[in-house]
């Protein structure tokens, strides 16, 4: 084992070298079609982006139901400046189901020693040559570890390139079961959220209706209070007018009584 120093970057490099440079694993499945992922006119398709310097091994397995299709089609895997540096140019139709494609002669169950690791500084691509690859499925496997402190590899998704978990034709029975459970739980959560939201909306509408009813009742009471106050004011006015009329009547009665007294006096004098 190499001796470590006080330099953090150097220690990282030494640690990666001691680990065998295969610490990380990535996978990416590609469903080939003439108009998209297997199109000759497009040519180069990116599998992963590479940052810094990494040690990397790449191979693919035919995970479809049959061999790749496309009369005369060939493909290879490499980097921008060396397009066949990782997997040599191979006739597409020779890659049969379950075969491991690591060079131009795909085989079943090869020794792990045949999977070589390379020092890579460029993005990893597959390149379509000669003719379109019209069908079939390849799952690419990338084993890698950083050499430089910023070394990193990230899978790129596009067209029909999807993680294995998203593709039912390459799922195991357990993965399918887990996927179904996940979908069922997600649907249940969505339905619960919809039901809860709807129930809250109904309840809010009911509460608002009750509030409006109460406000209407309050306004009615206020209107009644105003009407009562108006009636009271009218009665008070009538009472005031009545007092004035009573005073007038009393004055007239007093005048009549005074007149009667005068009449009595006159009558006595006439006798």
C-alpha positions, 0 to 999 in steps of 0.5 A: 500500500502506498504511504499517505502524505499530508496532501489531501488530493494526493491521499485521495488519488492513493486511496483510489489506486489502492481500491482497484479503481472500480468503486462506482457502478452505473447502468443505462439501458438503451432501446434501439429504434431507427429514428432515434437511438439507432439512427445512423445519421445522428451517429454519436449518442452520449452514454455518460459525461466524464469530469476530470480523470477517471479509471473506467471499464465499460461493457453491455449486455443484451437484455432484450428478447432477441438479437439487435436488428438492423441489416449491416448495422455496426456500433462501437463504444469509446470517447470523442477522440477514440470512438472504439477505445472501450468496445471495438466496432461490432456487427449489431446483429451478432449481439444475442440475448444475454450475451456480454458485449465487451469487444467485437465478439460478444459471448455468454459468461466471459471471465471478469478479467476480459473487462479491461479498465482504461484511463478516461478524460472524455465523455463516453459515447456509443457510435452507430456506423454503416446502417441504422440499428432498428431494434433490440435492447442493450444495458450498458454497465460502467465501472469507474473510480476517480483518479483526479480529485474532481473525477466524476462520471454521470449517466446521460438520459435521452430518447429511449435511454431509461434506468432499468427500473423504468422499463418493465421488459427488463425488470425482475419479478421482485422489481415489478412487484416493488414497482406496482406497490410504489405505483399503488402507494403513489396513486393512493396518496394522490387520491387521498390528497384529492379527496382531502382537498375536495373535502376541505373545499366543501367544508370551507364552502359550508362554513362560508355559507353559515357565515353568510347566513349569520351575517344576513341574520345580523343585518336583519336584526340591525334592520329590525333594531333600526325600525324599532328605534324609528318607531320609538322616535315616532312615538316620542314625537307623537307623545310630545305632540299629544302633550302640546295638544293636552296643554292647548285643551287645558288652556281652552277648558280654563277659558271656558270655565272662566267664561261660565263664571262670567255668565253666572255673574251676569245671570245673577245681576239680571235677576 
